[in-house]
Amino acid sequence: MTVTSDSDVYYDPFDFEIDSDPYPVWRRLRDERPLYYNERHEFFALSRYEDVSPALTDWETYQSGRGSVLEIIKANIEVPPGVILFEDPPRHDLHRALLARVFTPKKMLALESKVREFTARCLDPLVGSGELDFVRQLGAEMPMRTIGFLLGIPESDQEAIRDQLDKGLSLESSEDFYQDGFMDGSMFVDYVDWRANNPSDDLMTELLTAEFTDETGTLRKLTREEVLTYVTLLSGAGNETTTRLIGWTGKLLAEHPDQRRELAADRSLVPNAIEEILRYEAPSPIQARYVARDVELYGQTVPAGSIMTLLNASANRDDRHFPDADRFDIHRRIDRHLSFGYGIHFCLGAALARLEGRVALDEILRRWSEWEIDWTNAKLAHTSTTRGWDRLPATVGR
């Protein structure tokens, strides 16, 4: 289908009303304006799977070096080296390779017993109460303890750090486009300095001691400032999206009780259910890119210097790729959803997020097989980079 100039569809990622349920707007974009332009915020958008998937891999055209968040690109923020989400090759490849050495899927999967321990510590005190807030009492707690354990941050400090990171991501209003202090690693200075003199078996120590060859061909270790950037990046990424995944798990399985009871009866279905939850409600639904060269799409020229947003959550609901895509189905065969991105920026923490989501659902079902959401007290969080719940209380029972 070609672009239709008479379509009145409007998409704005900062509009809270749209953000509350963007799927009808995204469907219209796919059907009526597969190449969309927002004049107010001056960005283009691709929404179909067949467009978003290859664009995520075409880093030479759609670059991340100026940021992968719309307002960061617009504000022309200078991002410190090491934020691999905001880098292009060759620098990106060097920094990602360093992180990949300390963040391997094998190492992440070896954490399962620890993740179960953290999950049990969250859930066990709630047994018999008849209540569970999927976000406040689990989604915001277990991922925080997991990434804190990995980095070597004392548990007594983890909650304060998580709250500070959350504050930096939250939008208070539809006009609140940019938060000051982006990638502020000052909260980690004391930990890094202490760990430099007191090495241990954690990621922070590995970052401090790892040697690598940088883009100048020099064999060296990371500087103190680079370690701070990595720690800040891992802390934010390790908390936010998994929190959203656990919230969506509670919400979707409350709305599909027959499938929830199937999972309770056959726990082997849990891994595929997590993939379907990720497809159906992507925790990070929109990626932004700087357009490095003119590109022809749907009979129009997107000029170099433009901003392109890639609506990966819309692509996940594209009927052209996933039959009956708006239907939630834990048995669905999924070749590849785009919730973790694709290409060189595929999420390094995907294995950990999948593990945490799987363990969280498994441990919930060990304790409760029935729940209903308390919609009166539920609250959707609003950020420009993730989508999910701030509060999702439920009544739970066998």
Summary of the structure (lengths in Angstrom):
residues: 398
radius of gyration: 21.0
end to end distance: 49.3
largest distance: 64.5
contacts: 1291
relative contact order: 0.18
helix: 49%
strand: 14%
